[in-house]
Amino acid sequence: MVKLCLDDNCYNLTKQLAKKLEFLSHAKGYLDDASKCDSEDSERVWKTIIADEEKHADLLRTQLAIEMK
């Protein structure tokens, strides 16, 4: 049986995961803009930020799955 995840902890994990994913959708656009401007430094910055935020989103996703077991 699946545990309903309605506590503050699960809410916080879900909310922050949604925020991370929304940010990532914007950041990928920023990376495209940097690429169009031929700014290698800006591209590198956005790629680093995106990689870090993807790791954070994966951590949140994994923890949420654990909490829902």
C-alpha positions in Angstrom: 0.0 0.0 0.0 1.3 3.5 -0.9 1.7 5.9 2.0 -0.1 9.2 1.4 2.5 11.9 1.6 0.7 15.0 3.1 3.0 16.1 5.8 5.1 19.3 5.8 8.3 17.5 4.8 6.7 16.0 1.6 5.1 19.4 0.8 8.5 21.1 1.1 10.2 18.6 -1.0 7.5 18.8 -3.7 7.4 22.6 -3.7 11.2 22.9 -3.9 11.4 20.3 -6.7 8.8 22.3 -8.7 10.8 25.5 -8.2 14.1 23.8 -9.3 12.4 22.4 -12.4 10.9 25.8 -13.3 14.3 27.5 -12.8 15.9 24.8 -15.0 13.4 25.5 -17.8 14.4 29.2 -17.7 18.1 28.6 -17.3 18.2 26.5 -20.5 16.8 29.5 -22.3 19.5 31.7 -20.8 22.1 29.2 -22.0 20.6 29.5 -25.5 20.8 33.3 -25.3 24.4 33.1 -24.2 25.2 30.8 -27.1 23.5 33.1 -29.6 25.7 36.0 -28.3 28.9 33.8 -28.7 29.7 34.3 -25.0 31.7 31.2 -24.0 32.1 32.4 -20.5 28.4 32.9 -20.0 27.7 29.6 -21.6 30.1 27.9 -19.2 28.5 29.7 -16.2 25.0 28.6 -17.2 26.1 25.0 -17.9 27.7 24.8 -14.5 24.6 26.3 -12.8 22.3 23.9 -14.8 24.4 20.9 -13.9 24.3 21.8 -10.2 20.5 22.5 -10.2 19.9 19.2 -12.0 21.8 17.4 -9.2 19.7 19.2 -6.6 16.5 18.3 -8.4 17.6 14.7 -8.5 18.2 14.8 -4.8 14.8 16.2 -4.1 13.1 13.7 -6.5 14.9 10.8 -4.9 14.1 11.9 -1.3 10.4 12.5 -2.2 10.2 8.9 -3.6 11.7 7.6 -0.4 9.3 9.5 1.7 6.3 8.2 -0.3 7.2 4.6 0.3 
